[in-house]
Structures are given as structure tokens and as C-alpha cells.
């Protein structure tokens, strides 16, 4: 399959050994970002994937491009311009202390993107799947309009369109509301992923509760089925609706599951107990990337698609950095053990 993903890749800065941002004199750097994370996961699983972004023409931009190439992600559609790579400083959660993030991305190369900078007709030629997220639409009006132009071109070409809702309330500062931009765009999408809060934002409906304390918890399957039946009415082009469901018991102990609504039927998985959690950044990106891979790899096997996606997302919690560096076979081998 030939995939295109589009978004901002950033430099993540993390103090080692669970130190606070204000502590220490050492810092670890990882490149990452939702759409780039999806691109790397897809490439690791053997797919042909091109990543579209805008980077400054300096050493940090070149290093970023080289990191993508390291994992066989196509970079021929990267734009060079602007003055800086966006950054964020991540403080790891520990015991009673939650995680914390401080962003430094204002006026980044991607935030100052304008629609006339990207030739979607060229980029989406001979492409099977176009993947985008709400993060890019929240960055700036220029980045949002550029994304929506890509969406329109994908529609005209009959390309499968995938979206991760990925709502970030600290973005959306340019005068438009996330719901008002995202809902019309999602009406054109075929595969949509989000967590419980993101689905509530889009649909206006509260998903069923998930109060699991261990893996014996039973989901209210009928309630989820009814929820997505109503969602299907709101988003009639949708073919697959995926909800990632997580309960954080402690900083290092999470319970993860998910549901999939496809072809008028609700699919669900068991609950995966993840303890210890080493790095939770990028779990949702790992979820949708693995789902996309499975969806096109094993046509029509909806339960396998969801099981594979959940397993990959759970395993991402054990991989340091934003990228989920797992092969298809590694996920399949673990899937046999946990689901």
C-alpha cells in the first residue's frame, strides 16, 4: 500500500531518570509528532509511506529528515523553509506526580505553512491512503487550510482518507473552534480514530464509561454499538470507527483496550494490563498506524485488525521515544500471548 501522512514533526526534549524539566544538566532528544509517528510505524511494518512536512533548511531540519530516512520513510515531499523546528519539553510521570509538557513551537516552519506551498496533485498521485490529524488543523489557519486542500484532492481522486481526531486544546488559538473545523472534514473520511474525549468532542455524545481496575472488567458492548450507530448517521462516509480506551491506574500502570465499529458491527478486545509503562507518548499514533496496516493487510478480518492495533499500541508503552519501532511479526507474536 502507498500511504501519505502530513503534519509537524518536532524535537522532544526529556530529562533522564524521571527528573523534572527544571532539574539537571542533561537532556535526551527524540524526533516525533503524531503523523510522523504513524509514518514510521507504517514503514517499520513494510509499507510504502511518504511524509509531508515543512522543515527549516538548517542542521536540525536535516537531522530530522535523516531520522525519518533511517526508518525508510519517504522524504521527497518535505518542504524546506521557515526558521525553526518546533520543540517540546516532556517531564515523565512518576508515582504521584503526573507528566508535564512545555511547548516551544510558535512560528515554527510548519506553523507558518501556507496553502500555496504544497502541490497536492503531485503528492497524491498514485496514492492509496491519505492520513491526517486534528493537530495540524489546530496549528494555524494556514496549516489547517493546507490540510483541508489535501483532503479535497484526496476526495476527488477517490483515495481512502484516514484521520486521527487528535484534539489538543492548547492549540486552536487562531479564532476557529476544533469542532467547527473538524466535523465537516471528518464527513469525508473513511477511517477515523480517537480516544473517548475526542469522540465526545466530535459527536457531542458521551461514550460509555470505562472504570476498569483490572482485566476482568467487562465493557458494555451494547452501549458502544448504539453509540457508533448514531455516529455512523453523523459521519455516513465512515467505514471504520476506532476508539482507543485507557484507564490510568498510576504513572506506570495503565489498562488499555478498544472497540471498532465496521460494516455495521461492533468489535471489541480484551483489556491489556501494562505495568510498567516506560513511555506512553505516541500510543494513539501506534494504535491507528497498526490498524491501517492490518486493515489493508488482512482484508475483511475486522477482529484481527483491532487485536493487532491494540497489541501494537500496548507494546508502544515499552518503547522509548515517540516512534513505535516494531515489525509486523513482533506484533503478531505478542498478540498471540496477550489477546
C-alpha positions as CSV (number, residue, x, y, z in Angstrom):
1,X,0.0,0.0,0.0
2,X,1.1,3.6,-0.7
3,X,0.5,5.9,2.2
4,X,0.9,9.7,2.6
5,X,0.9,11.3,6.0
6,X,1.1,15.0,6.7
7,X,1.9,17.1,9.8
8,X,4.5,18.7,12.0
9,X,7.5,16.7,13.3
10,X,9.0,18.1,16.5
11,X,12.1,17.7,18.7
12,X,11.1,16.2,22.0
13,X,13.4,17.0,25.0
14,X,13.3,14.8,28.1
15,X,15.3,14.9,31.2
16,X,16.7,11.4,32.0
17,X,15.8,9.4,35.1
18,X,12.4,11.0,35.7
19,X,13.9,14.4,36.5
20,X,11.7,17.5,36.3
21,X,12.2,19.9,33.5
22,X,13.7,22.4,35.9
23,X,16.3,19.9,37.1
24,X,19.6,18.5,35.9
25,X,22.1,19.4,33.2
26,X,21.5,16.6,30.7
27,X,18.6,16.1,28.3
28,X,17.6,13.4,25.8
29,X,16.3,14.4,22.4
30,X,13.8,12.4,20.2
31,X,12.1,13.5,17.0
32,X,8.4,12.8,16.8
33,X,4.9,14.0,16.1
34,X,1.6,12.3,15.5
35,X,1.7,12.0,11.7
36,X,5.5,11.2,11.7
37,X,4.9,8.5,14.3
38,X,2.3,7.0,12.1
39,X,4.6,7.2,9.1
40,X,7.5,5.4,10.9
41,X,5.2,2.7,12.2
42,X,3.8,2.0,8.8
43,X,7.3,1.9,7.3
44,X,8.5,-0.4,10.0
45,X,5.7,-2.8,9.1
46,X,6.8,-2.9,5.5
47,X,4.6,-0.2,3.8
48,X,5.5,2.4,1.2
49,X,4.9,5.7,3.0
50,X,5.7,9.3,2.2
51,X,5.7,12.0,4.9
52,X,4.8,15.6,4.1
53,X,6.1,18.4,6.4
54,X,8.0,21.7,6.3
55,X,11.4,22.0,7.9
56,X,14.0,24.8,8.3
57,X,17.0,24.5,6.0
58,X,19.5,24.1,8.8
59,X,21.2,21.3,10.7
60,X,18.2,20.5,12.9
61,X,16.0,20.2,9.8
62,X,18.5,18.0,8.0
63,X,18.9,15.8,11.2
64,X,15.1,15.4,11.3
65,X,14.9,14.3,7.7
66,X,17.8,11.9,8.2
67,X,16.0,10.3,11.2
68,X,12.9,9.7,9.1
69,X,15.0,8.1,6.3
70,X,16.7,5.9,8.9
71,X,13.3,4.1,9.2
72,X,12.6,4.0,5.4
73,X,10.1,6.8,5.5
74,X,9.9,8.7,2.1
75,X,11.0,12.3,2.4
76,X,10.9,13.6,-1.2
77,X,7.9,15.8,-0.4
78,X,9.4,17.6,2.5
79,X,9.3,21.4,2.1
80,X,12.3,23.5,3.1
81,X,11.6,26.9,4.6
82,X,10.7,28.8,7.8
83,X,13.2,29.4,10.6
84,X,12.8,26.7,13.2
85,X,11.8,23.2,14.2
86,X,9.1,23.1,16.8
87,X,10.1,21.6,20.2
88,X,8.5,20.4,23.3
89,X,9.9,19.5,26.8
90,X,8.4,16.4,28.3
91,X,8.5,15.6,32.0
92,X,7.9,12.0,32.7
93,X,5.3,11.0,35.2
94,X,6.5,9.2,38.4
95,X,4.5,7.8,41.2
96,X,2.1,10.5,42.4
97,X,3.4,13.1,40.0
98,X,1.8,13.4,36.7
99,X,3.5,14.1,33.4
100,X,4.0,17.7,32.1
101,X,4.7,19.2,28.7
102,X,6.0,22.7,27.8
103,X,5.8,23.6,24.1
104,X,8.1,25.8,22.2
105,X,6.6,25.8,18.7
106,X,5.4,29.3,17.9
107,X,6.3,30.4,14.4
108,X,7.8,27.0,13.6
109,X,8.2,26.1,9.9
110,X,5.0,24.1,10.0
111,X,3.0,26.7,11.9
112,X,3.8,29.3,9.2
113,X,2.9,26.9,6.3
114,X,0.6,28.4,3.7
115,X,-1.7,26.5,1.3
116,X,0.1,27.6,-1.9
117,X,3.3,25.9,-0.7
118,X,2.1,22.4,-1.3
119,X,1.2,20.8,-4.7
120,X,-1.3,18.1,-3.6
121,X,-1.9,17.0,-7.2
122,X,1.7,15.8,-7.4
123,X,1.9,14.4,-3.9
124,X,-1.3,12.4,-4.0
125,X,-0.7,10.9,-7.5
126,X,-0.9,7.1,-7.3
127,X,-1.5,7.1,-3.6
128,X,-3.8,4.7,-1.8
129,X,-4.3,6.3,1.6
130,X,-4.1,9.9,2.9
131,X,-3.7,10.2,6.7
132,X,-4.1,13.5,8.6
133,X,-4.9,14.6,12.1
134,X,-6.6,17.4,14.0
135,X,-3.2,18.6,15.4
136,X,-2.3,20.1,12.0
137,X,-5.6,21.8,11.7
138,X,-5.1,23.3,15.2
139,X,-1.6,24.7,14.5
140,X,-2.6,27.7,12.4
141,X,-5.2,28.8,9.8
142,X,-2.6,28.3,7.1
143,X,-1.7,24.7,8.2
144,X,-5.4,23.9,8.5
145,X,-6.3,25.2,5.1
146,X,-3.4,23.3,3.6
147,X,-4.6,20.1,5.2
148,X,-8.2,20.6,4.0
149,X,-6.9,21.2,0.5
150,X,-5.2,17.8,0.7
151,X,-8.4,16.3,1.9
152,X,-10.3,17.7,-1.1
153,X,-7.7,16.5,-3.6
154,X,-7.9,13.0,-2.0
155,X,-11.7,13.0,-2.2
156,X,-11.5,13.9,-5.9
157,X,-9.1,11.1,-6.6
158,X,-11.1,8.5,-4.7
159,X,-8.3,7.9,-2.2
160,X,-9.1,6.3,1.2
161,X,-8.9,9.1,3.8
162,X,-7.8,8.3,7.4
163,X,-7.9,10.7,10.4
164,X,-6.9,10.7,14.0
165,X,-9.0,13.3,15.7
166,X,-6.1,14.2,18.0
167,X,-7.6,17.2,19.8
168,X,-5.1,19.4,21.6
169,X,-6.8,22.2,23.5
170,X,-3.6,24.2,23.9
171,X,-3.7,24.7,20.1
172,X,-6.7,26.3,18.3
173,X,-5.7,29.9,19.0
174,X,-6.4,31.4,15.6
175,X,-10.1,32.1,16.0
176,X,-11.7,28.8,15.0
177,X,-13.1,26.1,17.1
178,X,-11.9,22.5,16.7
179,X,-15.5,21.0,16.4
180,X,-16.4,23.5,13.6
181,X,-13.4,22.7,11.5
182,X,-13.1,19.0,12.2
183,X,-16.7,17.8,11.9
184,X,-17.1,18.9,8.2
185,X,-13.7,17.4,7.4
186,X,-14.5,14.1,9.1
187,X,-17.6,13.7,7.0
188,X,-15.3,13.0,4.1
189,X,-13.2,10.4,6.0
190,X,-13.4,6.6,5.8
191,X,-11.3,5.6,8.8
192,X,-11.5,7.6,12.0
193,X,-9.6,7.1,15.3
194,X,-9.9,8.8,18.6
195,X,-10.0,8.4,22.3
196,X,-13.2,8.7,24.4
197,X,-12.8,12.5,24.9
198,X,-12.1,13.1,21.2
199,X,-15.1,11.2,20.1
200,X,-17.2,13.2,22.5
201,X,-15.9,16.4,21.1
202,X,-16.9,15.5,17.6
203,X,-20.2,13.7,18.1
204,X,-21.5,15.7,21.1
205,X,-22.3,12.3,22.7
206,X,-20.6,10.9,25.8
207,X,-19.1,7.4,25.3
208,X,-19.9,4.7,27.8
209,X,-17.7,4.8,30.9
210,X,-14.6,2.7,31.4
211,X,-13.8,2.2,35.1
212,X,-11.6,-0.9,34.9
213,X,-9.3,-1.7,37.8
214,X,-8.1,-4.9,36.3
215,X,-8.5,-7.1,33.2
216,X,-11.7,-8.8,34.4
217,X,-13.7,-5.6,33.7
218,X,-16.5,-6.1,31.1
219,X,-17.3,-3.5,28.5
220,X,-20.9,-2.5,27.9
221,X,-20.8,-3.7,24.3
222,X,-24.4,-2.9,23.5
223,X,-23.9,0.7,24.7
224,X,-20.8,1.1,22.4
225,X,-22.7,-0.4,19.5
226,X,-25.5,2.1,19.9
227,X,-23.0,4.9,20.3
228,X,-21.4,4.2,16.9
229,X,-24.7,3.5,15.2
230,X,-25.5,7.2,16.0
231,X,-22.0,8.2,14.9
232,X,-22.5,6.4,11.6
233,X,-25.5,8.6,11.0
234,X,-23.4,11.7,11.7
235,X,-20.5,10.5,9.5
236,X,-22.0,8.5,6.7
237,X,-18.8,8.1,4.7
238,X,-17.1,6.4,7.6
239,X,-16.2,2.7,7.1
240,X,-14.2,2.1,10.3
241,X,-14.6,3.9,13.6
242,X,-11.9,3.0,16.2
243,X,-12.0,4.1,19.9
244,X,-8.9,3.7,22.0
245,X,-9.9,3.3,25.7
246,X,-7.4,3.7,28.5
247,X,-7.6,3.9,32.3
248,X,-4.5,5.2,34.1
249,X,-4.2,3.5,37.4
250,X,-0.8,5.1,38.1
251,X,2.0,6.8,36.3
252,X,3.5,3.4,35.4
253,X,0.4,1.2,35.3
254,X,-2.2,1.5,32.5
255,X,-5.1,-0.6,31.3
256,X,-5.7,-0.4,27.5
257,X,-8.5,-1.7,25.3
258,X,-10.5,-0.6,22.3
259,X,-13.6,-1.0,20.1
260,X,-14.1,-1.0,16.4
261,X,-17.3,-0.3,14.5
262,X,-17.1,-1.6,10.9
263,X,-19.7,-2.9,8.4
264,X,-22.5,-2.2,10.9
265,X,-20.9,-4.4,13.6
266,X,-19.1,-3.7,16.9
267,X,-15.9,-5.5,17.6
268,X,-14.0,-5.4,20.9
269,X,-10.9,-6.8,22.6
270,X,-9.8,-7.9,25.9
271,X,-8.0,-5.5,28.3
272,X,-4.2,-5.3,28.3
273,X,-2.5,-4.6,31.6
274,X,0.6,-2.6,31.0
275,X,2.9,-2.5,34.0
276,X,5.4,-0.9,33.9
277,X,4.7,1.8,31.4
278,X,8.1,3.1,30.1
279,X,7.0,5.7,27.6
280,X,3.3,6.5,26.9
281,X,4.0,9.1,24.2
282,X,2.7,8.1,20.8
283,X,0.5,5.2,21.9
284,X,-2.5,6.6,20.0
285,X,-0.3,7.0,16.9
286,X,0.8,3.4,17.2
287,X,-2.8,2.3,17.5
288,X,-4.0,4.0,14.3
289,X,-0.9,3.1,12.3
290,X,-1.2,-0.6,13.2
291,X,-4.9,-0.5,12.4
292,X,-4.2,1.0,9.0
293,X,-1.6,-1.7,8.3
294,X,-3.9,-4.5,9.4
295,X,-6.9,-3.1,7.6
296,X,-5.2,-3.3,4.2
297,X,-3.0,-6.3,5.0
298,X,-5.8,-8.7,6.0
299,X,-8.9,-7.6,4.2
300,X,-12.2,-8.0,6.0
301,X,-10.8,-9.6,9.1
302,X,-12.1,-6.9,11.4
303,X,-11.4,-8.7,14.7
304,X,-7.8,-9.3,13.7
305,X,-7.4,-5.6,12.7
306,X,-8.5,-4.5,16.2
307,X,-6.4,-7.1,18.0
308,X,-3.3,-6.2,16.0
309,X,-3.9,-2.5,16.6
310,X,-4.4,-2.8,20.3
311,X,-1.3,-5.1,20.7
312,X,0.9,-2.6,18.8
313,X,-0.4,0.3,21.0
314,X,0.2,-1.7,24.2
315,X,3.7,-2.6,23.1
316,X,4.5,1.1,22.3
317,X,4.4,1.8,26.1
318,X,7.6,-0.2,26.3
319,X,9.5,1.7,23.5
320,X,11.4,4.8,24.5
321,X,10.8,7.8,22.2
322,X,7.8,8.8,20.0
323,X,8.3,6.2,17.3
324,X,6.9,2.7,17.7
325,X,9.8,0.6,16.3
326,X,8.0,-2.7,15.9
327,X,7.8,-5.0,13.0
328,X,4.7,-6.9,11.9
329,X,6.0,-10.2,13.1
330,X,6.9,-8.8,16.5
331,X,3.3,-7.6,17.0
332,X,1.8,-10.8,15.7
333,X,4.0,-12.9,18.1
334,X,2.9,-10.7,21.1
335,X,-0.7,-10.7,20.0
336,X,-0.8,-14.5,20.5
337,X,0.2,-14.0,24.1
338,X,-1.9,-11.1,25.2
339,X,-5.2,-11.5,23.3
